[in-house]
Amino acid sequence: MGEKQASLPTLLAVDRLVHEPSRLVILAALSEVGSAEFLFLQKLTGLTRGNLSAQAQKLEAAEYLGIEKAFRGKVPVTTLHITPRGRAALQAYRDHFQRLLDQGVLGEPGAKQAP
């Protein structure tokens, strides 16, 4: 039990910008496709237009993603893409939780997690 308590600061050291579920799903989706149009991401993530926009702006401010606005004919099109810094932050987040799993902080070490 002492080891798990000692690891609590490690658990709390997570990147809060990535950890928020809406931002995590945006980064995870973009890490797979590289870039995507706003409407595609909205449908994929299930986020509202306002929530996706607000979370994307926070990720853009941290330079985790880029936002490009253009026109296709007369129709505005917004495209989001993950940046190298965003990829690194997402990978660090994944690595952080994998270490916690490996150490048994989030369960028994080496235990299979339920799907």
N, C-alpha and C positions, 0 to 999 in steps of 0.2 A: 504494500500500500504506500509506503514511503517513497518508492521510486516513482509511482504515478503522481504523487503530490509534488515531488521535486520537478516533475516534467510539466506541471501546470503552466509555469511561465513560458515554456516552449510552445505549449498549445495556444496560449494567448498571443504569441508573436506572429500570428498569421497576418498576411497582407489584407487589411480590412477592405481595401478598395476592390480587390479581386473576390474576396469572400462573400460579399453581398450577392444573394442568389441571382438577381436580375443581371448584374454585371458579369457574374461567373458564366451564366448561360450564353451571354453575348460573346464573351471571349472564347469560350469553348467552341461555339459554332463557327466563329471566324477563324479559329486555329485550324479547323478542318477544311474550310473552303477558301481561306485567304481574304476574299472580299465578297461582299454581297450587297444587293440593293436593300434599302430600308424596308420596303414592303415584304420582301422575302424573309428578312430577319423577323419582322413583326409576326408573320404567319408561323414561322418556325418556332419562335420562342413563346408565342402566346401572350406577349406583353402588349399593353395598350400603346397607342401612338405616342401619347404624352410620356409614359414611363420609359419606353425605349429611347425616346429623344433625350430625356433628362439623364438617363444612365449613360447613354452614348456620349453626351457632353462631358460628363465627369471622367469617363475613360479617355476622351480626347484631351482634356486638360492635363491628365497625367501622362499623356503621350503614349497611351496603351493602344489607341486606335486612331485612325485618320478618317475624316469625313470629307467627302467631295460632293459638291452640288453642281449639277449640270442640267442641260436640257436635252431631251430626245424629241426633236421637233419643237413643239411648244409645251411639252409636258416636262415639268421638273422631275429630276431623278436624283435621289441621294444615295450614294454608295459609301459603305463603311468598309474599312480594311484594318486588319490587325498589323501593328508595327512590330519591328524586332524587339522593342522594349516591352510591348504587350505579350509577345510570345515568351520572352524571358520571365516576365512576372507570372504568367500562367504556369510555366514549367516549374518555377520556384515554389509556387503554391502546391502543385501536384507532389513535388519532391518533399515538401514540408509534411504533408499528410501521410505520404508513404513512410517517412521516417517514424512518425508517430505510431502508425500501424505496426511497423517492424519492431518498435520498442515496447509494444503492448499498451501504450497510453490510451489508445482508443479501442482496446479489446485485448485478447490474448495474442502474444506474438506468434506469428505464423498461422493463426487460425483463419480458416476460410470465412470470408464475409458473405452474408446472405445476399443473393442477387437482388 
